[in-house]
Amino acid sequence: MRSCARGCQAALYLVHGIGEGRDYHRHEVMAAATFAKAAAVAGVERIVYLGGVAPHGAGSAHLRSRLDVGEALRAGSVQTIELRASMIVGHGSLSWLIVRDLAARLPFMVLPRWLKSRTQPVAIDDVVVALLRALELPLAASAWFDIPGPVTLSGKEILEQTAQVMGLRHPHTFEVPLLSPRLSSLWVRFVTRAQWSVAREVVIGLTEDLLAQDDRFWQLIGHPQRLAFAEAAGLALAAERGDSRVPGAWGAIERARGLSKRSA
């Protein structure tokens, strides 16, 4: 690791171990501390880390892990900027993949009330801008910043807007107050292509609001205008079309619903 970092002025830390075994939290924090020490020895001047927004409550294991990783990096001697995002909307994002698959594949859904929890989805294009600008942002010491999207949405609203961008009717939803996040993750595994251990952690993390304290980072870097959710979703679907078709039975179901040319 030291040899790889040697000669680098700055480093992006994008490592997330979600779903990689029961003890991934400890391994993530240890890896971050090791990286911070190696970066210091190699003479790296700045680390930029992409983490997660602090939940309004205890939060899930993977949200706590992301915050602890940021703390471990900032505790090192190399100046560190931690950028905290909630849901990232873009092709390749696991949380987006789950939302996209749910909206595309289920004409009706049994939804727990915790999908009323709110978040501020941010486009992957805006996240990339934030990461690159953070590499050169003048700062005197390590710091963390939230990087929210421009609009606050509930989980239900996110699913409805995603379906609309796909050209589908809003899925019919039925609220079930006693359906826990852990039980919800069991049926999500049969719908989404995301690895179930990852999907489970993401779903459990949806139980509380994930709202930024402020959006001052966007002002600091001169990027106040961010993509709206619908536009970001459209770009994500366009990127997916340029990748490959959804295989297997789910691909057949999506094609039957008219998504073969639009989003698969």
C-alpha atoms as one frame of an Amber mdcrd trajectory, in Angstrom:
protein
   0.000   0.000   0.000   2.848   2.396   0.806   4.500   1.803  -2.554   1.217
   2.449  -4.363   0.708   5.737  -2.516   4.275   6.940  -2.962   4.413   9.982
  -5.230   0.687  10.723  -4.893  -0.375  14.151  -3.695  -3.946  13.124  -2.880
  -5.981   9.920  -2.639  -9.646   8.997  -3.020 -10.865   6.424  -0.498 -13.927
   4.666  -1.920 -13.709   1.328  -0.103 -16.942  -0.075   1.365 -17.106  -3.591
   2.779 -20.884  -3.798   3.237 -22.151  -7.370   3.184 -18.679  -8.924   3.331
 -19.118 -11.108   6.382 -20.535 -10.469   9.836 -17.405  -8.674  11.044 -17.086
  -6.279   8.123 -17.446  -3.238  10.408 -14.225  -4.031  12.283 -12.378  -4.864
   9.068 -13.514  -1.621   7.440 -12.266   0.513  10.323  -8.959  -1.378  10.512
  -8.442  -1.015   6.758  -9.110   2.726   6.952  -6.638   3.193   9.810  -4.015
   1.177   7.918  -4.573   3.247   4.787  -4.260   6.502   6.732  -0.912   5.400
   8.194   0.400   4.236   4.807  -0.661   7.514   3.200   1.195   9.474   5.879
   4.394   7.473   5.373   4.136   7.918   1.586   3.769  11.684   1.901   0.173
  11.955   0.699  -1.175  15.419   1.509  -4.924  14.787   1.406  -7.444  11.937
   1.544 -10.991  12.353   0.224 -13.446   9.750   1.518 -16.969   9.072   0.258
 -19.072   8.059   3.245 -22.699   8.149   4.316 -25.033  10.666   5.930 -25.490
  10.306   9.681 -28.958   8.871  10.431 -31.413  10.574  12.771 -31.105   7.810
  15.357 -29.015   4.714  16.023 -28.831   3.754  12.357 -27.951   0.436  10.747
 -24.627  -1.369  11.007 -23.439  -0.249   7.588 -24.297   3.415   8.249 -22.433
   3.325  11.570 -19.521   1.634   9.832 -19.261   4.368   7.210 -19.195   7.034
   9.905 -16.558   5.133  11.896 -14.402   4.747   8.777 -14.528   8.498   8.258
 -13.529   9.059  11.872 -10.599   6.628  11.525  -9.328   8.427   8.432  -9.711
  11.879   9.981  -7.867  10.680  13.096  -4.716  10.172  11.028  -2.080  12.802
  10.306  -3.078  13.236   6.644  -5.687  15.938   6.100  -8.959  14.185   5.266
 -12.203  15.441   3.752 -15.165  13.151   4.380 -18.116  13.605   2.020 -21.377
  12.134   3.313 -24.016  11.109   0.780 -27.348   9.363   1.195 -28.708   7.468
  -1.818 -26.531   7.882  -4.914 -28.542   7.778  -8.142 -26.529   6.293 -10.976
 -25.756   3.127 -12.892 -23.586   0.957 -10.646 -24.979   2.286  -7.367 -26.368
  -0.571  -5.265 -29.102   1.499  -3.632 -30.176   2.743  -7.063 -30.161  -0.830
  -8.418 -32.584  -1.912  -5.691 -34.922   1.019  -6.356 -34.757   0.544 -10.121
 -35.552  -3.173  -9.891 -38.442  -2.655  -7.482 -40.007   0.033  -9.676 -39.545
  -2.007 -12.857 -40.637  -5.416 -11.665 -43.485  -5.015  -9.219 -46.851  -3.634
 -10.428 -47.954  -3.636  -6.778 -46.029  -3.627  -3.516 -46.628  -4.350   0.131
 -44.792  -1.478   1.767 -43.939  -1.023   5.430 -44.606   2.372   6.924 -40.887
   2.995   7.339 -40.741   3.753   3.595 -42.093   7.124   4.629 -38.573   7.857
   5.873 -36.989  10.725   3.991 -33.686  11.100   2.210 -31.997  13.431  -0.278
 -30.877  11.375  -3.306 -27.880  12.798  -5.132 -26.875  12.177  -8.752 -23.670
  10.258  -9.328 -22.554  13.061 -11.666 -22.760  15.536  -8.779 -20.924  13.136
  -6.466 -18.049  12.911  -8.950 -17.879  16.714  -9.095 -17.779  16.826  -5.287
 -14.966  14.273  -5.093 -12.816  16.035  -7.673 -13.341  19.509  -6.207 -12.581
  18.189  -2.713  -9.115  17.156  -3.849  -8.106  20.805  -4.204 -10.464  22.671
  -1.850  -8.414  24.991   0.428  -8.899  23.858   4.037  -6.826  24.291   7.166
  -7.729  20.952   8.780  -9.631  17.715   8.297 -13.397  18.106   7.995 -16.603
  16.387   6.939 -19.404  17.705   4.755 -22.820  16.446   3.719 -23.454  16.364
  -0.037 -27.253  16.143  -0.358 -29.291  16.144  -3.515 -31.540  19.152  -4.196
 -34.853  17.590  -3.071 -36.067  15.623  -0.051 -38.097  12.512  -0.954 -39.646
   9.595   0.895 -38.897   6.041  -0.154 -42.363   5.751  -1.642 -41.899   8.950
  -3.666 -38.568   7.677  -4.973 -40.214   4.466  -6.223 -43.075   6.404  -7.818
 -40.791   8.868  -9.608 -38.548   6.049 -10.827 -41.549   4.240 -12.319 -42.664
   7.476 -13.968 -39.248   8.025 -15.569 -39.458   4.458 -16.890 -42.812   5.232
 -18.465 -44.675   2.901 -16.121 -47.691   3.451 -13.944 -47.033   4.064 -10.302
 -46.944   0.716  -8.494 -50.001   0.095  -6.334 -48.858   0.151  -2.733 -50.399
  -1.268   0.425 -49.042  -0.179   3.789 -48.318  -2.873   6.354 -47.307  -1.286
   9.676 -45.868  -4.445  11.242 -43.551  -5.453   8.379 -40.065  -4.991   9.833
 -37.015  -4.011   7.744 -35.484  -7.452   8.257 -38.630  -9.177   7.001 -38.824
  -6.732   4.094 -35.297  -7.611   3.041 -36.370 -11.249   2.645 -38.785 -10.477
  -0.206 -36.512  -7.817  -1.690 -33.940 -10.556  -2.334 -36.309 -12.191  -4.838
 -36.816  -8.985  -6.819 -33.477  -7.225  -7.102 -30.213  -8.257  -8.720 -28.252
  -6.786  -5.813 -26.440  -9.256  -3.576 -28.867 -10.141  -0.793 -26.442  -9.493
   2.066 -25.952  -5.990   0.673 -29.650  -5.418  -0.045 -30.492  -6.450   3.516
 -28.139  -3.843   4.986 -29.466  -1.142   2.658 -33.103  -1.913   3.525 -32.385
  -1.905   7.267 -30.730   1.488   6.808 -33.980   2.927   5.432 -35.770   2.904
   8.768 -34.734   6.446   9.694 -34.481   9.790   7.943 -31.143  10.351   6.197
 -31.069  14.122   5.940 -28.101  16.437   5.591 -27.352  19.062   8.208 -26.757
  21.585   5.432 -25.600  21.888   1.810 -22.752  24.355   2.329 -20.204  22.137
   0.589 -21.918  22.772  -2.740 -21.568  26.490  -2.116 -17.898  26.133  -1.176
 -17.053  24.427  -4.464 -19.272  26.665  -6.603 -21.674  23.885  -7.607 -25.070
  24.823  -6.116 -27.152  23.555  -9.070 -27.531  19.796  -8.768 -29.471  17.363
 -10.919 -33.079  16.732  -9.957 -33.974  13.145  -9.089 -35.927  12.512 -12.298
 -33.052  13.741 -14.456 -30.520  11.682 -12.511 -32.757   8.603 -12.824 -33.062
   9.150 -16.567 -29.286   9.334 -16.938 -28.877   6.163 -14.870 -31.339   4.291
 -17.072 -29.626   5.576 -20.218 -26.281   4.326 -18.906 -27.854   0.933 -18.229
 -29.169   0.739 -21.793 -25.643   1.245 -23.041 -24.368  -1.576 -20.833 -26.277
  -4.822 -21.345 -29.777  -6.274 -21.262 -31.178  -7.679 -18.052 -30.827 -11.462
 -18.411 -33.064 -14.366 -17.484 -36.657 -14.488 -16.311 -36.660 -10.973 -14.895
 -35.521  -9.655 -18.261 -38.489 -11.395 -19.878 -40.873  -9.886 -17.329 -39.467
  -6.409 -17.895 -39.714  -6.776 -21.655 -43.327  -7.858 -21.259 -43.985  -4.672
 -19.306 -42.523  -2.613 -22.150 -39.098  -1.879 -20.670 -36.978  -3.737 -23.208
 -36.035  -0.637 -25.148 -36.471   2.002 -22.478 -34.596   0.766 -19.440 -33.221
  -2.739 -19.925
